[in-house]
Amino acid sequence: MSFQRFFAAARAFALVSFLALSGFLASSGPVSALTGAATARDGNSVQLGDVTYRLDGVDAPELDQVCIDNKADAWTCGIEARDQLAKLINKRTVRCDDVGPEKSFGKRHRAICTAEGDKASLNEQLIKLGFALAREPIKANVKPAATEAKASAAGIWKGCFVAPQDFRSGKKDGALLGTACRPDRDKEIRAVLFPEELTMPPNCSIKGKLAVRARVTGNIGIYHLRGCPSYPATTTPDRWFCSEDDAQAAGFRKAYNCRRPR
């Protein structure tokens, strides 16, 4: 074989190897877009098949979070946020465009998700309805919707609440948000927003407890499953979760004495 033919063959082999490796790396990385039937896991996230995305730029009340409405009554704003997201989906096919991984906990990715036939994303629509705040980092176009929702006192803005991130971390002295917050009732309002006994949402029986010792493993708390020796002893959970995946995504680790529920 001449030198020219040998060089050409070597170059062709290198090109084929590069393309094959590129294809492998592309297939092993996160999917850039996914389309399918969607379920609202909570106000922050949607599930397509076995993939759960967090809506980019969206911070909705958690399922176990309580807000105060414009009549000074407590209401389950986290459940309402999830239900509003489900109404926006309305059993339609949803396309989610992956914009990168969550930087806090878990293995979920952030996405901009749009229901079939809509021009505006679910991210933008939920915030415009007033059932979520804008949350950094943001690639979705949600800031104008957030400004509009606050100005018009839409959704949770018509009442009084704390930012979901303050609720998650148990920051009881966080800023009170909404048009119905009364400075002369600050102590009473916080007692409602951070109740001593947090009501368990339907079908969400996993108990979460904020714990300093969890920081050793890079977490903020510990979760306890039914069947764990620590489950009945955890009488005042700080959080309730519907699945282990949700608990882990919130920065909680499983209690070391837990076994899988029967």
The 8 nearest C-alpha neighbors of each residue, nearest first, counted from 0:
[[1, 4, 5, 2, 3, 6, 8, 7],
 [0, 2, 4, 3, 5, 6, 7, 8],
 [1, 3, 5, 4, 6, 0, 7, 8],
 [4, 2, 6, 1, 5, 7, 0, 8],
 [5, 3, 7, 1, 6, 2, 8, 0],
 [4, 6, 2, 8, 3, 7, 9, 1],
 [7, 5, 9, 3, 4, 8, 2, 10],
 [6, 8, 4, 10, 9, 5, 3, 11],
 [9, 7, 11, 5, 10, 6, 4, 12],
 [8, 10, 12, 6, 11, 7, 5, 13],
 [9, 11, 13, 7, 8, 12, 6, 14],
 [12, 10, 14, 8, 13, 9, 7, 15],
 [13, 11, 9, 15, 14, 10, 16, 8],
 [12, 14, 10, 16, 11, 15, 17, 9],
 [15, 13, 11, 17, 16, 12, 10, 18],
 [14, 16, 12, 18, 17, 13, 19, 11],
 [17, 15, 19, 13, 14, 18, 20, 12],
 [18, 16, 14, 20, 15, 19, 21, 13],
 [19, 17, 21, 15, 20, 16, 22, 14],
 [18, 20, 16, 22, 21, 17, 15, 23],
 [19, 21, 23, 17, 22, 18, 16, 24],
 [22, 20, 18, 24, 23, 19, 17, 25],
 [21, 23, 25, 19, 20, 24, 26, 18],
 [24, 22, 20, 26, 21, 25, 27, 19],
 [23, 25, 21, 27, 26, 22, 20, 28],
 [26, 24, 22, 28, 23, 27, 21, 29],
 [25, 27, 23, 24, 28, 22, 29, 30],
 [26, 28, 24, 25, 23, 29, 22, 30],
 [29, 27, 25, 26, 24, 30, 23, 31],
 [30, 28, 31, 27, 26, 97, 25, 99],
 [29, 31, 32, 28, 33, 97, 26, 25],
 [32, 30, 97, 96, 29, 33, 98, 95],
 [33, 31, 96, 30, 95, 97, 34, 94],
 [32, 34, 95, 94, 96, 35, 30, 31],
 [35, 33, 94, 93, 95, 92, 32, 36],
 [34, 36, 92, 93, 47, 37, 94, 33],
 [35, 37, 92, 47, 93, 91, 38, 90],
 [38, 36, 47, 46, 93, 35, 45, 92],
 [37, 39, 46, 45, 40, 47, 36, 85],
 [38, 40, 45, 41, 85, 44, 81, 84],
 [41, 39, 45, 44, 38, 46, 81, 42],
 [42, 40, 81, 43, 39, 44, 62, 61],
 [41, 43, 81, 80, 59, 44, 84, 60],
 [44, 42, 41, 59, 54, 53, 58, 57],
 [43, 45, 53, 54, 52, 40, 41, 42],
 [46, 44, 39, 40, 38, 52, 51, 37],
 [45, 47, 51, 38, 37, 50, 48, 52],
 [48, 46, 37, 50, 35, 36, 49, 51],
 [47, 49, 50, 46, 36, 35, 37, 51],
 [48, 50, 47, 51, 46, 52, 37, 45],
 [51, 49, 47, 48, 46, 52, 107, 45],
 [52, 50, 46, 45, 47, 107, 49, 44],
 [53, 51, 108, 44, 45, 109, 107, 110],
 [52, 54, 44, 109, 43, 55, 110, 108],
 [55, 53, 110, 44, 57, 43, 109, 122],
 [56, 54, 109, 110, 57, 111, 53, 137],
 [55, 57, 134, 137, 133, 135, 139, 136],
 [58, 56, 133, 134, 55, 54, 132, 131],
 [59, 57, 132, 131, 134, 43, 133, 163],
 [58, 60, 131, 42, 43, 130, 132, 57],
 [61, 59, 77, 163, 64, 76, 62, 131],
 [60, 62, 77, 64, 63, 59, 163, 41],
 [63, 61, 77, 78, 64, 41, 60, 200],
 [62, 64, 61, 200, 239, 77, 199, 65],
 [65, 63, 61, 77, 62, 60, 75, 76],
 [64, 66, 75, 192, 76, 74, 73, 63],
 [67, 65, 160, 74, 76, 73, 192, 159],
 [68, 66, 73, 159, 158, 72, 71, 74],
 [69, 67, 158, 71, 70, 72, 73, 159],
 [68, 70, 158, 71, 179, 157, 67, 72],
 [71, 69, 68, 72, 67, 158, 179, 73],
 [70, 72, 68, 69, 67, 73, 158, 179],
 [73, 71, 67, 68, 70, 74, 69, 66],
 [74, 72, 67, 66, 68, 65, 71, 191],
 [75, 73, 66, 76, 65, 67, 72, 68],
 [74, 76, 65, 77, 78, 64, 66, 79],
 [75, 77, 79, 78, 66, 74, 65, 80],
 [78, 76, 62, 60, 61, 80, 79, 64],
 [77, 79, 62, 81, 80, 76, 75, 82],
 [78, 80, 76, 82, 77, 81, 83, 75],
 [81, 79, 42, 83, 77, 130, 78, 82],
 [82, 80, 42, 41, 84, 78, 79, 83],
 [81, 83, 79, 85, 84, 80, 86, 78],
 [84, 82, 86, 80, 85, 81, 79, 87],
 [83, 85, 87, 81, 82, 86, 42, 39],
 [86, 84, 82, 88, 83, 87, 39, 89],
 [87, 85, 89, 83, 84, 88, 82, 90],
 [86, 88, 84, 85, 89, 83, 121, 114],
 [87, 89, 85, 86, 90, 91, 114, 84],
 [90, 88, 86, 87, 91, 85, 114, 84],
 [91, 89, 88, 92, 36, 37, 85, 86],
 [92, 90, 89, 88, 115, 114, 93, 36],
 [91, 93, 36, 35, 115, 114, 37, 34],
 [92, 94, 114, 113, 34, 35, 115, 37],
 [93, 95, 34, 113, 112, 33, 114, 96],
 [94, 96, 112, 33, 111, 32, 110, 97],
 [97, 95, 32, 110, 111, 31, 112, 98],
 [96, 98, 110, 31, 32, 99, 109, 95],
 [99, 97, 110, 109, 96, 111, 100, 108],
 [98, 100, 108, 109, 97, 101, 110, 29],
 [101, 99, 108, 109, 107, 102, 106, 98],
 [100, 102, 108, 103, 107, 109, 104, 99],
 [103, 101, 100, 104, 105, 99, 108, 106],
 [102, 104, 101, 105, 250, 248, 249, 100],
 [105, 103, 250, 248, 249, 102, 101, 106],
 [104, 106, 248, 247, 107, 250, 103, 249],
 [105, 107, 108, 104, 101, 100, 248, 247],
 [108, 106, 105, 101, 52, 100, 51, 109],
 [107, 109, 100, 101, 52, 99, 53, 110],
 [108, 110, 53, 55, 52, 99, 98, 54],
 [111, 109, 97, 96, 55, 98, 54, 95],
 [110, 112, 96, 95, 55, 54, 139, 122],
 [113, 111, 95, 94, 120, 121, 110, 96],
 [114, 112, 120, 94, 121, 93, 95, 115],
 [113, 115, 93, 117, 92, 88, 91, 116],
 [116, 114, 92, 117, 93, 91, 113, 94],
 [115, 117, 114, 118, 113, 91, 92, 119],
 [118, 116, 119, 115, 114, 113, 120, 121],
 [117, 119, 120, 116, 113, 114, 115, 121],
 [120, 118, 117, 123, 124, 121, 113, 122],
 [121, 119, 113, 122, 123, 112, 124, 118],
 [120, 122, 124, 113, 123, 112, 125, 119],
 [123, 121, 120, 124, 125, 54, 57, 126],
 [124, 122, 141, 120, 126, 121, 125, 127],
 [123, 125, 127, 121, 126, 122, 128, 120],
 [126, 124, 128, 127, 123, 122, 130, 121],
 [125, 127, 131, 129, 128, 123, 124, 130],
 [126, 128, 144, 124, 148, 129, 125, 145],
 [129, 127, 125, 126, 130, 154, 153, 124],
 [128, 130, 154, 153, 126, 148, 127, 131],
 [131, 129, 154, 80, 126, 128, 155, 125],
 [132, 130, 59, 126, 58, 129, 57, 125],
 [131, 133, 58, 57, 126, 59, 134, 145],
 [132, 134, 57, 56, 58, 145, 142, 141],
 [135, 133, 56, 57, 58, 136, 132, 137],
 [136, 134, 137, 56, 133, 57, 55, 138],
 [135, 137, 56, 134, 138, 55, 133, 139],
 [138, 136, 56, 135, 139, 55, 134, 140],
 [137, 139, 140, 55, 136, 56, 98, 111],
 [138, 140, 137, 141, 111, 55, 56, 122],
 [141, 139, 142, 138, 123, 143, 137, 144],
 [140, 142, 123, 144, 143, 139, 145, 133],
 [141, 143, 145, 144, 140, 146, 133, 123],
 [144, 142, 146, 145, 141, 147, 140, 127],
 [143, 145, 127, 147, 141, 142, 146, 126],
 [146, 144, 142, 148, 143, 147, 126, 127],
 [145, 147, 143, 149, 144, 148, 150, 142],
 [146, 148, 144, 150, 145, 149, 151, 143],
 [149, 147, 129, 153, 127, 145, 151, 150],
 [148, 150, 152, 146, 147, 151, 156, 145],
 [151, 149, 147, 148, 152, 146, 153, 145],
 [150, 152, 148, 153, 149, 147, 156, 157],
 [153, 151, 157, 156, 149, 150, 148, 154],
 [152, 154, 129, 148, 156, 151, 157, 128],
 [155, 153, 129, 130, 156, 128, 157, 152],
 [154, 156, 157, 158, 130, 129, 153, 177],
 [157, 155, 177, 152, 158, 153, 154, 149],
 [158, 156, 152, 155, 178, 69, 177, 153],
 [157, 159, 68, 69, 179, 177, 156, 67],
 [158, 160, 177, 67, 180, 179, 176, 66],
 [161, 159, 66, 176, 175, 67, 177, 162],
 [160, 162, 175, 176, 163, 174, 165, 166],
 [161, 163, 165, 164, 166, 160, 176, 60],
 [164, 162, 166, 60, 165, 167, 161, 59],
 [163, 165, 167, 162, 166, 168, 58, 161],
 [166, 164, 170, 168, 162, 163, 167, 169],
 [165, 167, 163, 169, 164, 168, 170, 162],
 [168, 166, 164, 165, 169, 163, 170, 238],
 [167, 169, 165, 170, 166, 164, 209, 219],
 [168, 170, 166, 167, 171, 165, 237, 193],
 [171, 169, 165, 168, 172, 173, 166, 167],
 [170, 172, 173, 169, 189, 193, 165, 166],
 [171, 173, 170, 174, 189, 175, 165, 169],
 [174, 172, 170, 171, 165, 175, 161, 162],
 [175, 173, 176, 161, 172, 162, 165, 160],
 [174, 176, 161, 160, 173, 159, 180, 177],
 [177, 175, 160, 159, 161, 174, 180, 178],
 [176, 178, 156, 159, 158, 179, 157, 180],
 [177, 179, 157, 180, 158, 156, 159, 152],
 [180, 178, 158, 159, 69, 177, 181, 157],
 [181, 179, 159, 178, 177, 182, 175, 176],
 [180, 182, 184, 183, 179, 185, 188, 178],
 [181, 183, 185, 184, 180, 186, 175, 188],
 [182, 184, 181, 185, 186, 180, 187, 188],
 [185, 183, 181, 182, 187, 186, 188, 180],
 [184, 186, 188, 182, 187, 183, 189, 181],
 [187, 185, 189, 188, 184, 190, 183, 182],
 [188, 186, 190, 184, 189, 185, 191, 192],
 [189, 187, 185, 191, 190, 186, 184, 192],
 [190, 188, 192, 191, 186, 187, 193, 185],
 [189, 191, 187, 193, 188, 194, 192, 186],
 [192, 190, 188, 189, 194, 193, 187, 73],
 [191, 193, 189, 65, 190, 194, 66, 188],
 [194, 192, 190, 191, 189, 195, 171, 197],
 [195, 193, 191, 196, 190, 197, 192, 189],
 [194, 196, 197, 193, 235, 190, 237, 191],
 [197, 195, 194, 235, 198, 236, 237, 234],
 [196, 198, 194, 195, 199, 236, 237, 63],
 [199, 197, 196, 200, 63, 239, 194, 64],
 [198, 200, 239, 197, 203, 201, 63, 204],
 [201, 199, 203, 63, 198, 202, 62, 239],
 [200, 202, 203, 199, 204, 241, 198, 62],
 [203, 201, 204, 241, 200, 199, 240, 205],
 [241, 204, 202, 240, 200, 201, 205, 239],
 [203, 205, 202, 206, 241, 239, 240, 199],
 [206, 204, 240, 224, 239, 223, 203, 241],
 [205, 207, 239, 223, 222, 236, 238, 204],
 [208, 206, 222, 238, 236, 221, 237, 239],
 [207, 209, 237, 236, 221, 220, 210, 222],
 [208, 210, 220, 219, 221, 237, 207, 211],
 [211, 209, 220, 212, 213, 208, 219, 221],
 [210, 212, 213, 214, 219, 209, 220, 215],
 [213, 211, 214, 210, 215, 220, 216, 219],
 [214, 212, 218, 215, 220, 211, 210, 219],
 [215, 213, 217, 218, 216, 212, 211, 219],
 [214, 216, 213, 217, 212, 218, 211, 219],
 [215, 217, 214, 218, 213, 252, 212, 219],
 [218, 216, 214, 215, 213, 219, 250, 104],
 [219, 217, 214, 250, 213, 251, 216, 220],
 [220, 218, 250, 213, 214, 251, 209, 210],
 [219, 221, 209, 251, 210, 213, 208, 218],
 [220, 222, 252, 251, 208, 253, 207, 254],
 [223, 221, 207, 253, 206, 254, 252, 251],
 [222, 224, 206, 230, 254, 205, 253, 227],
 [225, 223, 205, 227, 226, 230, 257, 206],
 [224, 226, 227, 260, 230, 223, 205, 204],
 [225, 227, 260, 224, 228, 258, 230, 257],
 [226, 228, 257, 230, 229, 225, 224, 258],
 [229, 227, 230, 226, 256, 257, 231, 232],
 [228, 230, 232, 227, 231, 233, 223, 256],
 [229, 231, 227, 233, 232, 223, 228, 225],
 [232, 230, 233, 229, 234, 228, 227, 225],
 [231, 233, 229, 230, 234, 228, 235, 227],
 [234, 232, 230, 231, 235, 236, 229, 206],
 [233, 235, 232, 236, 231, 230, 196, 206],
 [234, 236, 233, 196, 237, 195, 197, 208],
 [237, 235, 208, 238, 207, 206, 233, 234],
 [236, 238, 208, 207, 209, 235, 197, 239],
 [237, 239, 207, 236, 206, 208, 240, 63],
 [240, 238, 206, 205, 207, 199, 203, 63],
 [241, 239, 205, 203, 242, 246, 245, 204],
 [203, 240, 242, 202, 205, 204, 245, 239],
 [243, 241, 245, 244, 240, 246, 205, 203],
 [242, 244, 246, 245, 247, 241, 240, 205],
 [243, 245, 247, 242, 246, 248, 105, 241],
 [246, 244, 248, 242, 243, 247, 240, 249],
 [247, 245, 243, 249, 251, 248, 244, 240],
 [246, 248, 251, 250, 244, 249, 245, 105],
 [247, 249, 105, 245, 104, 246, 250, 244],
 [250, 248, 246, 247, 251, 245, 104, 105],
 [251, 249, 218, 247, 104, 248, 219, 246],
 [252, 250, 220, 221, 247, 246, 218, 219],
 [251, 253, 221, 222, 247, 220, 254, 218],
 [252, 254, 222, 221, 255, 223, 251, 257],
 [253, 255, 256, 257, 221, 223, 222, 252],
 [254, 256, 257, 253, 258, 252, 221, 227],
 [257, 255, 254, 227, 228, 258, 229, 253],
 [258, 256, 227, 254, 255, 259, 224, 223],
 [257, 259, 227, 260, 256, 226, 224, 255],
 [258, 260, 261, 257, 226, 224, 227, 225],
 [259, 261, 226, 225, 258, 224, 227, 257],
 [260, 259, 226, 225, 258, 224, 227, 257]]
